[in-house]
Amino acid sequence: MFELLIALPLLVKAALMGLVEGLTEFLPISSTGHLILAGSLLGMTGDKSKVFDVAIQSGAMCAVIVYFRTRFTQTLVGLRRDPRAQRFAANILIAFIPAALLGLIFASQIKAYLFYPVPVATAFILGGFVIIWAEKRASARPHLVRIREVDRIGPSDALKLGLAQALALIPGTSRSGATIIGGMLFGLSRPVATEFSFYLAVPTLVGAGTYDLFKHRALLEAADLPMFLVGLVVAFLSALACVHWLMRYVATHNFIPFAWYRIVFGAIVLLTAWGGWIDWTA
């Protein structure tokens, strides 16, 4: 079965990876972790595949811009005179800085030691238990919620959210999950934390993708363009559908089902790795 996956045409693999990226980027289950695991099964490993994984995140970022186009347009138009737009842009910038700085410093070490299925699966499990704890805390202490609108987020809140997002440099943690759960712990309502995580995705994914493509440009060839385009388009379409669904979901549901998914999926990966049933190579 796994030999058949590896034998699939390259563009089919690119489409599957784009689908994985789009469906997982904004859910608290780690898109990077899923891409590493999917790439291991499909035989898409090595430095070029890692660049591809980062690059197709731009497709998911475009989905956020399309979905929230009114907010982004109003912000750009109002940057010179509108205090609301200026405050929003400043908060996004403040929240972006921690992950950007730490990513520049530790990116090589993280990719060298943590971009492998077993560390990812371990992060899946640990992150799942953190989500369960945070959701139970939120349920038991609803009075701790102090921010129910994105425009009520202050600079100190933005910095805390940025530090939380930086935890997602560890693959398997989940960028959106770290930001959302961190936001809930800092007093944001679940919908507000989720919405802010979408906005913060734009500079984060653009920055990561641009940096990685520039740093590894020597690995890329003109023949790689179809693979990257297919991955980007599929990631965009699936991410757009996911954003539509998630914004409705968080209004009335919590993230505990995703926590259990992380725990069970991570346990399966570890069991199959330790039992030798699947060769989780990277």
PLY file of the C-alpha trace (Angstrom):
ply
format ascii 1.0
element vertex 282
property float x
property float y
property float z
element edge 281
property int vertex1
property int vertex2
end_header
0.00 0.00 0.00
2.69 2.48 1.01
4.73 1.55 -2.08
1.70 2.60 -4.16
1.63 6.00 -2.45
5.30 6.57 -3.20
4.73 5.57 -6.84
2.01 8.19 -7.43
2.76 10.85 -10.09
4.49 13.94 -8.71
1.60 16.32 -9.45
-0.85 14.00 -7.68
1.45 14.03 -4.66
1.63 17.83 -4.85
-2.17 18.02 -4.90
-2.45 15.69 -1.90
0.09 17.74 0.02
-1.79 20.93 -0.88
-5.01 19.36 0.39
-3.34 18.38 3.67
-1.95 21.91 4.06
-5.25 23.64 3.34
-7.31 21.45 5.65
-4.88 21.61 8.59
-3.29 25.09 8.51
-6.00 26.80 10.54
-7.12 23.90 12.71
-5.29 23.28 16.02
-3.74 20.06 14.71
-0.50 21.32 13.08
-0.23 21.63 9.31
3.56 21.28 9.43
3.26 18.07 11.41
0.74 16.63 8.98
2.88 17.65 6.00
5.90 15.92 7.50
3.91 12.73 8.08
2.21 12.87 4.66
5.52 13.60 2.96
7.07 10.60 4.69
4.30 8.32 3.38
4.41 9.81 -0.15
8.19 9.78 -0.40
8.34 13.57 -0.57
11.30 14.11 1.71
14.56 16.01 1.59
15.41 19.70 1.47
13.40 20.52 -1.66
10.28 18.91 -0.19
10.70 20.96 2.98
10.83 24.12 0.87
7.69 22.96 -0.95
5.90 22.42 2.37
6.64 25.99 3.45
5.88 27.51 0.05
2.37 26.05 -0.29
1.42 27.68 3.01
1.12 30.85 0.93
-1.92 29.28 -0.70
-3.59 29.01 2.69
-2.58 32.60 3.43
-4.31 33.79 0.26
-7.49 32.06 1.46
-7.43 34.23 4.60
-6.98 37.40 2.54
-9.93 36.47 0.33
-12.20 35.53 3.25
-11.34 38.66 5.29
-10.83 40.92 2.27
-13.10 43.64 3.66
-11.09 43.92 6.89
-7.75 43.95 5.10
-8.95 46.51 2.56
-10.30 48.82 5.28
-7.01 48.53 7.16
-4.88 49.40 4.15
-7.11 52.33 3.21
-7.26 53.67 6.76
-3.60 53.31 7.77
-2.88 57.04 7.41
-5.83 58.43 9.37
-7.94 55.72 11.02
-6.80 54.90 14.62
-8.68 51.59 14.46
-6.77 50.51 11.34
-3.46 51.71 12.80
-4.03 49.82 16.05
-4.99 46.65 14.18
-1.90 46.80 11.94
0.36 47.52 14.93
-1.03 44.53 16.83
-0.40 42.21 13.88
3.17 43.51 13.57
3.85 43.14 17.31
2.47 39.59 17.33
4.49 38.66 14.25
7.90 39.70 15.62
8.58 36.91 18.20
8.12 34.01 15.76
10.05 35.89 13.06
13.05 36.53 15.30
13.14 33.08 16.87
12.57 31.47 13.48
15.58 33.27 12.01
17.74 32.20 14.94
16.66 28.58 15.36
15.19 27.52 11.99
18.17 25.41 10.93
18.38 23.55 14.24
14.64 22.91 14.32
14.64 21.48 10.80
17.70 19.37 11.53
16.40 17.74 14.71
12.60 18.06 14.89
11.29 17.75 11.31
10.75 14.00 11.71
7.64 11.91 12.32
8.37 10.70 15.87
9.07 14.19 17.37
5.99 15.47 15.51
3.81 12.68 16.93
5.08 13.43 20.42
4.17 17.11 19.99
0.74 16.04 18.73
0.05 14.16 21.95
1.41 16.79 24.33
-0.45 19.55 22.50
-3.67 17.57 22.68
-3.50 17.38 26.46
-2.76 21.12 26.66
-5.86 21.86 24.57
-8.03 19.69 26.82
-6.69 21.42 29.93
-7.21 24.90 28.41
-10.76 24.11 27.29
-11.74 22.70 30.69
-10.27 25.80 32.32
-12.26 28.04 29.98
-15.45 26.10 30.71
-14.94 26.30 34.47
-13.95 29.99 34.50
-15.94 31.87 31.84
-15.55 35.08 33.85
-11.87 35.21 32.87
-12.77 36.20 29.32
-12.16 39.95 29.02
-11.80 40.48 25.25
-14.74 39.65 22.98
-13.82 41.83 19.98
-10.62 41.82 17.94
-10.41 45.62 18.14
-10.18 45.43 21.95
-6.83 43.63 21.76
-4.02 45.82 23.11
-0.26 45.83 22.36
0.57 43.70 25.43
-2.07 41.16 24.39
-0.61 41.10 20.87
2.88 40.45 22.25
1.59 37.55 24.36
-0.16 36.10 21.33
3.05 36.42 19.34
5.01 34.57 22.02
2.37 31.85 22.02
2.57 31.53 18.24
6.36 31.17 18.49
5.84 27.84 20.25
4.63 26.51 16.90
8.18 26.65 15.58
8.25 23.17 17.10
6.64 21.03 14.36
3.52 19.26 15.55
2.57 22.06 17.94
0.26 23.95 15.51
0.62 27.65 14.77
-3.11 28.28 14.92
-3.51 26.02 17.95
-0.77 27.76 19.92
-2.19 31.20 19.08
-5.81 30.27 19.81
-5.17 28.39 23.05
-2.67 31.02 24.15
-5.26 33.70 23.44
-7.88 31.87 25.49
-5.45 31.60 28.41
-4.72 35.34 28.12
-8.40 36.30 28.32
-9.59 36.31 24.71
-12.82 34.60 23.78
-12.46 31.54 21.54
-13.92 33.28 18.44
-11.67 36.34 18.90
-8.55 34.22 19.43
-9.42 32.20 16.32
-10.06 35.29 14.20
-6.80 36.92 15.30
-4.91 33.72 14.48
-6.20 34.04 10.91
-4.99 37.62 10.61
-1.62 36.77 12.12
-1.22 33.93 9.61
-0.76 36.39 6.73
2.59 37.99 7.67
3.77 34.78 9.33
3.20 32.55 6.30
4.38 35.19 3.83
7.54 35.76 5.84
8.31 32.07 6.28
7.63 31.26 2.64
9.66 34.15 1.23
12.60 33.49 3.54
12.68 29.75 2.81
12.38 30.18 -0.95
15.18 32.76 -0.99
17.45 30.74 1.30
17.05 27.54 -0.72
16.67 29.07 -4.19
19.64 27.03 -5.46
17.61 23.84 -4.93
14.80 24.95 -7.22
14.49 24.54 -10.98
12.02 25.73 -13.60
10.74 22.15 -13.81
9.52 22.45 -10.20
7.03 25.20 -11.07
4.06 22.92 -11.95
4.46 21.03 -8.67
4.51 24.25 -6.65
1.55 25.73 -8.54
-0.60 22.64 -8.04
0.21 22.57 -4.33
-0.56 26.29 -3.95
-3.89 26.15 -5.78
-5.15 23.09 -3.92
-3.99 24.56 -0.60
-5.85 27.79 -1.37
-9.14 26.10 -2.26
-9.15 23.68 0.65
-8.05 26.36 3.12
-10.82 28.70 1.97
-13.40 25.99 2.63
-11.82 25.28 6.02
-11.87 28.95 7.08
-15.56 29.23 6.17
-16.34 26.14 8.24
-14.13 26.99 11.23
-15.58 30.49 11.72
-19.02 28.92 12.13
-17.72 26.06 14.27
-16.01 28.16 16.96
-19.18 30.14 17.60
-20.78 27.16 19.34
-18.12 24.47 19.81
-14.81 23.95 21.61
-11.57 22.34 20.40
-11.64 19.17 22.54
-12.50 16.90 19.55
-9.33 18.15 17.83
-7.36 17.47 21.01
-8.45 13.83 21.05
-7.68 13.56 17.34
-4.14 14.79 18.05
-3.67 12.32 20.89
-5.01 9.29 19.00
-3.22 10.15 15.75
0.06 10.80 17.55
-0.23 7.53 19.47
-0.84 5.61 16.23
2.27 7.11 14.64
4.41 6.26 17.68
3.05 2.70 17.93
3.56 2.01 14.23
7.07 3.47 14.40
8.14 1.53 17.48
6.49 -1.65 16.22
8.20 -1.34 12.86
4.86 -1.59 11.02
5.46 1.64 9.08
8.85 2.99 8.11
8.40 6.62 9.19
11.50 7.95 7.51
12.07 11.60 6.63
0 1
1 2
2 3
3 4
4 5
5 6
6 7
7 8
8 9
9 10
10 11
11 12
12 13
13 14
14 15
15 16
16 17
17 18
18 19
19 20
20 21
21 22
22 23
23 24
24 25
25 26
26 27
27 28
28 29
29 30
30 31
31 32
32 33
33 34
34 35
35 36
36 37
37 38
38 39
39 40
40 41
41 42
42 43
43 44
44 45
45 46
46 47
47 48
48 49
49 50
50 51
51 52
52 53
53 54
54 55
55 56
56 57
57 58
58 59
59 60
60 61
61 62
62 63
63 64
64 65
65 66
66 67
67 68
68 69
69 70
70 71
71 72
72 73
73 74
74 75
75 76
76 77
77 78
78 79
79 80
80 81
81 82
82 83
83 84
84 85
85 86
86 87
87 88
88 89
89 90
90 91
91 92
92 93
93 94
94 95
95 96
96 97
97 98
98 99
99 100
100 101
101 102
102 103
103 104
104 105
105 106
106 107
107 108
108 109
109 110
110 111
111 112
112 113
113 114
114 115
115 116
116 117
117 118
118 119
119 120
120 121
121 122
122 123
123 124
124 125
125 126
126 127
127 128
128 129
129 130
130 131
131 132
132 133
133 134
134 135
135 136
136 137
137 138
138 139
139 140
140 141
141 142
142 143
143 144
144 145
145 146
146 147
147 148
148 149
149 150
150 151
151 152
152 153
153 154
154 155
155 156
156 157
157 158
158 159
159 160
160 161
161 162
162 163
163 164
164 165
165 166
166 167
167 168
168 169
169 170
170 171
171 172
172 173
173 174
174 175
175 176
176 177
177 178
178 179
179 180
180 181
181 182
182 183
183 184
184 185
185 186
186 187
187 188
188 189
189 190
190 191
191 192
192 193
193 194
194 195
195 196
196 197
197 198
198 199
199 200
200 201
201 202
202 203
203 204
204 205
205 206
206 207
207 208
208 209
209 210
210 211
211 212
212 213
213 214
214 215
215 216
216 217
217 218
218 219
219 220
220 221
221 222
222 223
223 224
224 225
225 226
226 227
227 228
228 229
229 230
230 231
231 232
232 233
233 234
234 235
235 236
236 237
237 238
238 239
239 240
240 241
241 242
242 243
243 244
244 245
245 246
246 247
247 248
248 249
249 250
250 251
251 252
252 253
253 254
254 255
255 256
256 257
257 258
258 259
259 260
260 261
261 262
262 263
263 264
264 265
265 266
266 267
267 268
268 269
269 270
270 271
271 272
272 273
273 274
274 275
275 276
276 277
277 278
278 279
279 280
280 281
